[in-house]
């Protein structure tokens, strides 16, 4: 018995725009060279405010450990406390930058210029240019002490940026030249920004780069999404804290750069109960496609109170693949203080076409998914061709078997009523038509020449 197999086209196309979930940011695996030295960053992605000579010491010469033309990028004016020249690197997409590395101009032994100190500026979609500030509040980074040794400065916290500017600094007039590399990894969390109730000054969000008011912080990223989990020492700057009475709420809203299919949410929290710091008693998470209308029912997490161990800990809740671009979190305080160092999500891009259409994000969805659609269509087409080819092969094999069914005639499968009329049209069980024809009477059913009705001489 033959069977017709249907290709699950809807399943393939629906899965075409789903990617494997990305876990929350892991800084332990985020120190890759981003492409200045290797050339992965093209010359067109490297620009500068000015150059002393565009051809010899232009921005394209600012690649670390590379002796290209003049040997480094050199700005036109002498650097002073008031002059702000920069070398700009376009990373092409939002990237986690965890370190900056600089080097002076060696120039095959002729160079004597380097930057003793520098600052960083960064930009990403939805924000203007910001000056990087480390966890200690400093903006100036140590540069080089000679023209040939490279110096790498870890960035604590890291910065999320699409474009980075290295700005040489000097308190006294100085001719400066610079080569650079950036280190980090792709930013896969997809968090565009978060807004929250203003933390207490005792535990502020020191690196938040959004807008601050008297009651709220919004449209920025900071310590809650920088990949750094706080230790048991609550005096460390990794912690962000709110003072509340038991039962009062802390509100935090996360916005993603596109629709996400959310698998889990995690909270790194302190439980130093002897200092009035406890785990939240309840976390309620609401979801929205447009930031206006949120789900009425919430996904909740209610951790058991712990009056024995004061260790900080990671709390995780399943979000059941909820599709959303906005997540509103309401945390209920259990004591005088609520301290959090990190909130992360395991999520994937583009889970559902229906959700994208419902959110009015059709164009964005298509742009993000067209390559996977093409791949899925190729797979579907190949499957259909394979199915058609298999059907034709099966029909041919069946017809060959029928042609050998009896002496002198081709018979249809299951025909038990004697010879069939010549040239009779038949239809097989799978719907493929074939024509029954009378065979040459001089051939037997095995296809060997013989004599029918005669006695061999």
Buried (B, 14 or more C-beta within 10 A) or exposed (E): EEEEEEBEBEEBBBEBBBBEBBBBBEBEEBBBBBBBBEEEBEEEBBBBBBBBEEEBBBBBBBBBEBBBBBBBBBBBBEBEEEBBBBBBBBBBEBBBBBBBBBBBBBBEEEBEBBBBBBBBBBBBEEBEEBEBBBBEEEBEBEBBEEBBEBBEBEBBBBBBBBBBBBBBBBEEEBBBBBBBBBBBBBBBBBBBBBBBBBBBEEBBBBBBBBEEEEEBBBBBBBBBBBBBBBBEEBEEBBBBBBBBEEEEBBEBBBBBBBBBBBBBBBBBBBBBBEEEBBBBBBBBBBBBBEEEEBBEEBBEBEBEEEEEEBEBBEBEBEBEBBBBBBBBBBBBBBBBBBBBBBBBBBBBBBBBBEBBEBBEBEEBBBEBBEEBBEEBBEBBEEBEEEBEEEBEEBBEEBBEEBBBBBBBBBBBEEBEEEBBEEEEEBEBEEEBEBEBEBBEEEBBBEEEEEEEEEEEE
